[in-house]
């Protein structure tokens, strides 16, 4: 999701103790290793200093943005990974010796196990991504396909019996994921349907999937050693297009992070290049919107603001940034730091949730309108 609000406010309340997540006092954000705005990314060249006359150059807004308070909702969660929320609870997957799905309320109370590991059912949500589908929780698994389960942990069913890969995207009409078969098909299952339909084939090593009303967008590494990774798109209507559109092409073994959509653009992270890029949904030159980030791994959009999650370079130096979207946008402002190797980001109407895989914590930041 995406965020566009008049400003962030610190949330009153005690911060739960944690060695790897730290809350900075009110005041300007730290200025070390400031990310900077870039221009055209189509040639994969970066421009660190824009001319003074450039209308796209603005000063950092760090002085106006206090560090946000981080609340720890759950600790001791081994390899916490994917996140989903229905507003009442936050659901997450983890690998606690095996794998399971757990849930906790947004205030950190009522932590519970929704579904335990069950190897006989091919249940392994750690390698899958949580989402909502047909009023239930859904996830993909390399050991069994697409699964759904009631939020109370009841009525678990295998909706599609095929080997599925990690990325999954859903909305009110369908679920889209990649079948890990010989032709690596991007498939779509409509709500209530018995069988999925194929949208594209040879989707090699997919990384992230996102949907709008008409199209599917995804990032993939491509075949090992070949320069075929990048961002691609295809119509959601089966058979309407026979070949995916390539919006952004990268070199061999590209390590792109998550993707997020606005009405016109696709935003995505490039961890190895230490930057965040956007490209139009209809293709064209890519634009680097921020660089000099240690290791950006996830992005989310709400309204007219972009959130960037940075994994950091050590065990507890991850950070969360935000920046407005649009012409003349400011540089990213760091609003939280000291995160323990964060990997997943989720934004809803009132909170930002962060999965810190390294420290085994589920964290949240609350913002006010």
N, C-alpha and C positions, 0 to 999 in steps of 0.2 A: 504494500500500500504506500501512499505518498502523503506527505505532510506539508501544509501551507498554513501557518498560523501567525498571528500578529507578533508573538514573541514567546519565549520560554520563561517559566517561573520556577523558582526552587520550591520543592514540596516540603512542607513541614512534616516532621516525623523523624524518629530515630533511624539512623542507618544501621542495619544489622551488621555485626562484626564480620570482617572477611579480610584475609591477608592480601588477596590478589585484586580486590576491587576497592578503589579509593575515591572519596568524595573531596573535591577541592573546595576551599572556602569561596564565598562570594567575591567576585572581582574578575578582572580580565582573564581570558584563557591564556594558557602558556603559549609563548611565541616560538619555541624551538622547532626547527624543521617545518616552517610554515609551508603548507601546500600553496601552489600558485596556479593561476589561470593559464590555460594554453589555448592555442588556436587550432589550425587545421591538422587533423590526424591522418588524413588519407595517405600521406607519404610515410607515416610513422616517424616523422621528425617532430621534435618538441621545441617550443619556443618559450624559454623561461622568463624573458623580460619583454613585455609588450611595450611599444612606443607610448610615450606620454599622451599622444593625441588619440590613441585608440579608444573608441567609445566603450569597448568591452572591459577596459581596465578600471577597477575600483579598488579602494583600499580595503584591507581586511576589516571584518566587523567584530574581531575578537574583543575589542574594548567594550562593546555593547552587549556581549553575551556571557553571562556568568556560567561557570561550570555547573552542570546539572547534578542533582543528588541521585546517586545510584542506590537502589534498594535490591537486596538479595532475597529472592523468593524461595530458592531451594539450593542446598549445598550437598556435596558428596555424590553428585550425579555423574557417574563415570561415562565419559565421552558423550555428553549431551549434544544433540545434533539438530534435528528439525523441529520447527515450532509451528503451532496453529492455535488460534484463540477464537472462541465464539462470543467473547465479551464477558462471560461468566467464569470461565476457567481458561488457563493456558495449558495446552497439551504439548508434550515433547517426547521425543524418542531418545533412548540412550542405550549404551552397551554396558550393562552391569554384570559382566561375566558371561552374559548371554545377550539378551536384548529385550526391551519392553517399552510400553508406552505409559507415561505417567501424566498426572494433571495436578494443578495447584491453582488456587484462587489468586486474582491479581494483587491481593494484599499479603500474599505469602502463606495463607492458612490452608488447611485441609489438603495437604499433599497426599495423593493416593495413587495406587497402581491401577490403571485402566485395563491393561492386558499384559500378562506375562509372556515370556518366551515359550513357544510350543513348536519344537522341531518337527513333530509329526504332521503338523498342518503347514509346514513351510513358512512359519511365522518368523520373520526377521526384519522388523521395522527399522533397525539401525541403518541399513543400507537404503531405506526408502525415505520418502518425503511425505509428511503429514499434510492432509488437506481435508476439506469437507466435500462429501458427495452423497447424494440421495439421503440427506439428513443424518448421515453417519460420519465417522472418521474414516478416512481412506489413506492407503499407503501402497507403494509398490515394493516388490521384493524379488531379488534375483532367484530366490528359491521357490517362487510360486506364482507371480503375476500381480494382479490388483486385488487387494483385500479391502473389506469394509467391516466396521464393528460399531455397535451402539456405544454412545459416550459413557454408558455405565459399565461397559465391558461385556455386554451380552450380544447374542446374535452375530457372531463373527462368521463372515462368509467370504469365499473366494469368488470375486465377480468376474475376473478374467483369468483363465488358467494358461499362463504363458510366463516365461522368464522376463521380468520387468527390470528396467534400470532405474537408477536413483531419481532423476527429475520427474516431477508430476505437477500438472496444473489442472485445476478444476474451476467450474463456475456453475451456474444454475442449470445449465443444459447438458454438460458433458465433462468427462475426464480424459485428459490427453497425457500419454506417456510413451516411452520407447520400449518395444518388445526386444529382448535380448536374444533374438534368434539369428538365423543365418543371413537374413537380409536387413536386420536392424531397423524394423519398421516403426515409424511414428504413427501411433494408432489412437483413435478417438472412440470412446464408449459413451453413447447417449444415455441420459437418465432413463431407466426402465428397460433399456435394450438388453438382449441376450448376447449379442455378439458385437465386437468392435469393428470399425472400418479403418482401412489403411489410408493415411494422408500423404506419407512420403516414405521412401526407403533409403537404406544405407545412411542412416543417421549414426555416425561413428563417434563413440565416446561422448555422449551428450552431457552437458554441464548444468543447464538451467532451462526452464520452459516458462513462457508467459502467454496469456491469452487476451485478446480484445474481442469485440463482438464478431469480427469477420475473419481474423487471421490468428495463426499460431506463430509465435516467435521463439527461437531457441538458440542457445550457444552450444558449440561442440568443438572438441579438440581435433577431430578428424583422424584419419589413419596415421599410425605412428610413422614419423619421418617424412610425411608429405605435408605440403603447405595448403591444407584444405580445411583448416579450422576457422572459426569465426562465428558471425551472427547470420542466421537464415530465417526465412519466413515462407509460409504457404497458407493458402486459403483453408478455412475450416470446412467448407463444403466439399465432400469427397468428389474427386474427379474434375473439379472446376479448374485445377491447375495440375499439370503433369510433372512439373519440376519446381523445386524450391527456389526462391529468390535469394541470392547472396547479398546481404546488406553490408557485410564487413568481412574482409578476408585477412587471415593472419598466417604466420609461418608455422612450421612443423611443431606439433606437440604444444599448441597454444594452451595457456593455463588461465583462461578467462574465468572470472567469478560470476556471481549471480547477475541476472538482468532484471530491469524494471521498466514499465511503460508509462508514458504520458499519452495524451491524445494524438501526438504527432511524432514522438521520438522513442527510441530504445536506448536506455542508459545501461552501461555495464562496466564492471571493474576488470582491470588487468593487473593482477598482483605482481607479476614479474617486472612489468614496466612501471609500477608504482603510480598508476594513474587511473582515472575514471573517464570514460569516453561516452559520447552519444552519437547516434546516427539516425537519420530520418527513417520512418517506417516504410517509406517508398524508395529508400536507397539514396545514394549521393555521397558527397564527401563527409567523412566522420570528423567530429570536433572533440578535442580533448578539453574537458571542463575543469579538471584539477589534476595536478601532478605532485611529485615529491612527497607522496604519502608512503610510509614504510612498506605496507603490504595490504592494500584495500582488497577485501574479499567479498563484500556484499553491499548492495545498494537497495534502497526502498524509496518510493515516492508517495507523497500525500499532498494533494492540492498543487501548490506551486513551490514546494520545497523538496530537496533531495537529501536523503540521509546516506552517509557512507560509513561502513564499519571497517575498521582497520585491524588486522590481526596482530600487528606489531612485529618486532624482531626478537623479542625475548619471551619469558614466561608470563609476565604481568605488565606489559606496556601497550596493550591494545587500546584503541580509542574509538569514539564515535564522533563524527563530524556532521554538520548540516550546512546547507547552502540554498539560497533561493534559486529557482530555475527561471531562465529567461535572459533576454539581452541585457548586457551590462551587469550580470549577476556578480555578487561579491565572492571573494574567495571562501573556501570552506572554513567554518568556525568550529573549533574543537569544543564539545560540550560535555564530554566525559572521558576520563582516562583511567589508567591502571587496571584495565580489563585483562583477565587471564586467558589469553589466546582465543578471543571470540571468533566464531565462525558463521553464525546464523543471526539474521536480523528480521524482526517482525514489527510492523507498525499498525496500530488500530486507531480508533477515534480518540483515545485518551492516553495511551501509553506506547512506549517503545520497549520491546522485549529483545534481549540479547542472550544467545546461548554461548557460554564461555567453556569451550571444550577442554582447554588446558587446565582450568581450575575446577571444573566440575560444578559450575554454578549457573543458575538461571537468574538473570538480572533484569531490572526494569527501570525506566525513567518515565516519570509522569509529566505531562505538559498540560497547561491550562489555556483555554481560549482567550 
